[in-house]
């Protein structure tokens, strides 16, 4: 079998080996490793066999801890077993990793190394995770490129089988895991030649079996544990040589030679850099460049980090070396240095003692350590050169940083960003696309075309922004005749080709800085070639002239519309790229594009292929070169990222981050402990809606439903005094209030035009129709640009109108509840998100006294992903305090909040009675016995606490000071524990169960999308039967877990299942009752999601159908009712009134099973019908049970 | 015993009962039951133009919806090896049905434009269909479209489809044509081997509470037989082609009337949906009994016996003696 050149990413490269040389994969999704598990699952679903001719068994577990346990068990019973993970996931595996190593078990975990959350979560790459498990006794093998990720995956496995040391094979998250590159793919025969089946059988022979029973996992005591622990030493001593032997065997087979430590550079180098993983690629390219120019420099790339072989290290190091810089992609605060650095220092010292060592303690080289690349911070040749320059200094800086500006402890090294080592024949292209337009997908295809259809080497890397709606993507493509060893982004002023697929990016970002002089600039423009110039900001015009760019335009939206492509301009821009770049002759390029289209879209049907072909065919006729004038004359200038009136922190710190200039911020600019101000999304006017709702007062019935359902808090209504209408903007609309509580006042519904995402859920929810023209509602969508200016002025005026006193608003009805100010606004969630309306409701009802624990997931990302965050505060400065701890511990984290509040409340009470004389009996009694069941009661208590603080302000009594410091706990606080179903049903379930069982007053909100939405739609135990999801590609065969029913079993937990689109009033009531209940509450909220494959505009309608079909029962279980002799379960749904398929087959997640496996779909549909029937019978009987005292 | 055999589109049928395009053909088992009950041929449920095009466009849209936008979720749905989208699963099903029964199976295509979807006519043939029924359904709500243009679209579509296949082609149309007889003649000239009269529309309803248009499916009744009955009577002999009467066939009497009007076959679905496939046994028994009781020897004997050309008073069919009818209605006391 001949090896093929394929263009794939690092995750696929590693997984393609792992899947073929294992029997069992126990997996759990975590970025950036998720796709490895997804590949394994899909390949097994497609019956792809391993090299022994059997399809590997893939199972999704409830957490990485669970995956590690399952792996451990499968290994102990003799299966070749693997898993894929990263970051916290890897840390959750630590206990099992110790066990697996302690039992000398052969396995390989594939890890795309990712930052471990500290002051903040980061999904990006560094070595903090793998360094946190270096003590487990595992072999650790590092890969630096996509090809290496493929190669080392098998080397690790082979070595592990022989050495009996388990291996961690790791590569840099995103930088390698997500980089697309051209590699030589190993055949099954290659893998068979590498793996010794006798060792596989030996692994099986060691397995637990009742046929040859042993006991493993004993408890040992001080008498023998220590000695037993030392028994493994020979295995670790032998391991490095086994790895090298394996590498040599691999080199013979493939020609790619690796060593435990690979040295590259001048043989007589004086300055040497030591580094692991993808940074080694950059360092290697830089060293080659410098050494060719006579510099005595070299790089030692560490492949096998554990077991660390001093002997091999010293042998690889040039004897001429005078100074060494060790670069760590991690930070270990408080340590002498970072792990690799301390290891190298130790290795040198120990190296002196080796037999025949040339190293002597007296002539040891100078060693410095530095940190680079945390959380995928760029690491470029310029930085490598700066480190070498530092090494040349008589007293180089130790414990330095490179790649940032540290103006606090001054660790950072200066570097010249213009320094480059890239080959002159390499072509560099950057593409700025809109998330929804398909740019990234097209560029991945382009890379495949170039990589697989030409002799060129090719590389693609893709950068995404932090928002889920209206997001920008940046594709970095390199190709050329020479190998591309450049795991870093294309740097400013070096791109040969710059494409901007969304015109308004030019107004917001400095994109042409990427272009080198004479580069090609391709713009998707609605303006014709002869008029486009006048619509460009002045800075853009100046850049085009100064850099003498060749400027092309195409109206790709027009071509896309005509070809039936909607807003997807991917193939159009791709065709233009090939036409202009000349990487292939035009005819050949078009042939290849079409071939790729057929391959990519063929299985979706002929119509899809044809529309793409049509788009390709029409592209070139619409591509025009623009004649560039000699002078820039535009009166337009680029917009500031935030308005000048924004608070200083927003303007100076968040502003550059919004403008993609965050790399330039120095250490001093950033908060030390991860604490940020809230309410910052209001300053980032993203203007992403093409259409916004327009209010028609003559039809409005003031029901507030539009406000209730708005996922982004961009449509609001207010009741206010008519006297405030004196100086309204010209187009500001208002009505007389129809609220019976607020007669004679004015009423307005207002939209935030620049924050709206255009999801139109408000229009869907609006019940008011024109009696003469039912298509016209009280809200209708209209184009945003012509409305933007006037409505922005109206919005500002609307915000200036005072909010109603909360004490006057009875929140028990939907319309009244929506008079409360939302303190969660303008999040970056998907347009039309099904989760955010519930989150916003919490902020309205309880926000000014809420403290929120948020599990990692969608809600923590749209809730806390920088640069700007949506949790906000009111005019008094009060609002939700929010934090994200981890994924798995959220319930416990939130319980901790409650424990503090309860303790401080108790302590304050204990102190209060000691200050009766100073405070007065009335105040003390008032504070201790306050009724805080209403807003008025809470306001009264707040006022009392303020009096207390004033009265004790001058006291020097330490008890008084303590009382003041905890007095706020006397005011009722609302603890909310929020997360998705992945957390509540799976990884966090154990903790959630315990917290509910604790009886403490916490409110749990489960935003149930029925999949792991944030990581791309993997199945959870909330996934319903028959739905297709990742890790359930064949349709989930078992029913959804009934979390609510389990919680009800306690009898003292308030439980509600809600669906806003089916009943807003029921939803509102559940939230109010849950919060009012002095005990644990659980609300499970149906959250429609992009991962369902639905038209998000119809999300609310789907919720209604879910309830009508019986798929989503609505109920409230209130333990207080039982105490009064009533049945605590009140069901709010009727007997299923529509067939389940009427609900299910509106969603791609169900429909695609019909399209892929009709028979299974039919079977699962039948079972789903039974589920619904059984559920209805069960719940209706339970709700009918008699709960009163039995009368004798 | 009376001879019930008939021919339709060149196919020899054991009797004139044909199951029309409906959910009856969605399951192989039901089709087998229909055959067992005596149904002479089956028209498969329709493969819609919209299904062929839009189903794949929809799948394409949702598989890419939100993809490649956010670093943690580059896609939201798993990649599945292959999809059997509308047409493919239809063709597979047709093939399974064909293998399961011995009665002729007629494929059904429903659409109006002359786009690439008509390639599926050939694919239906390749899947084993004995004939093809083309259901042309178009609502001419655009005031700019003149009748000639509309009729031209129909005939062009018929000749395009005819050019794709070797099996016989029947055309199913609605009754809403100004020049019905002329249109029928032109359709036959364009290549139709038979005409199916008439398509039955599912007219939507209004929901007065929600002020929304709602789909409303009602089954046919025997009263609806009258229009196709009348038109087949008028066209029989004038337009040289086979006729299938569809809509309103519920009883043996309805079938007999259809035959006498000039139809080669009577198509039914509502009756079978309502009472199950075994209802065909009763209808066939009743046909035989009626024919025996009235000394008819064969279906062939009665075909067209009450058509306009065969009637002595064709006026009654043409003007429909409607004045007489209008005047004959009396309120009951």
Interface residues (C-beta under 8 A of the other chain):
Chain A: X31 X32 X34 X35 X38 X41 X42 X45 X46 X123 X174 X178 X435 X436 X438 X439 X440 X441 X462 X464 X467 X468 X471 X473 X564 X566 X568 X601 X603 X604 X605 X606 X607 X608 X610 X611 X769 X774 X830 X861 X1013 X1014 X1015 X1016 X1017 X1028 X1029 X1030 X1031 X1032 X1033 X1090 X1091 X1093 X1094 X1148 X1149 X1151 X1152 X1154 X1155 X1156 X1158
Chain B: X52 X53 X54 X55 X56 X57 X58 X59 X60 X61 X62 X63 X64 X65 X66 X67 X68 X69 X70 X71 X72 X73 X74 X75 X76 X77 X78 X79 X80 X81 X82 X83 X84 X85 X86 X87 X89 X116 X211 X212
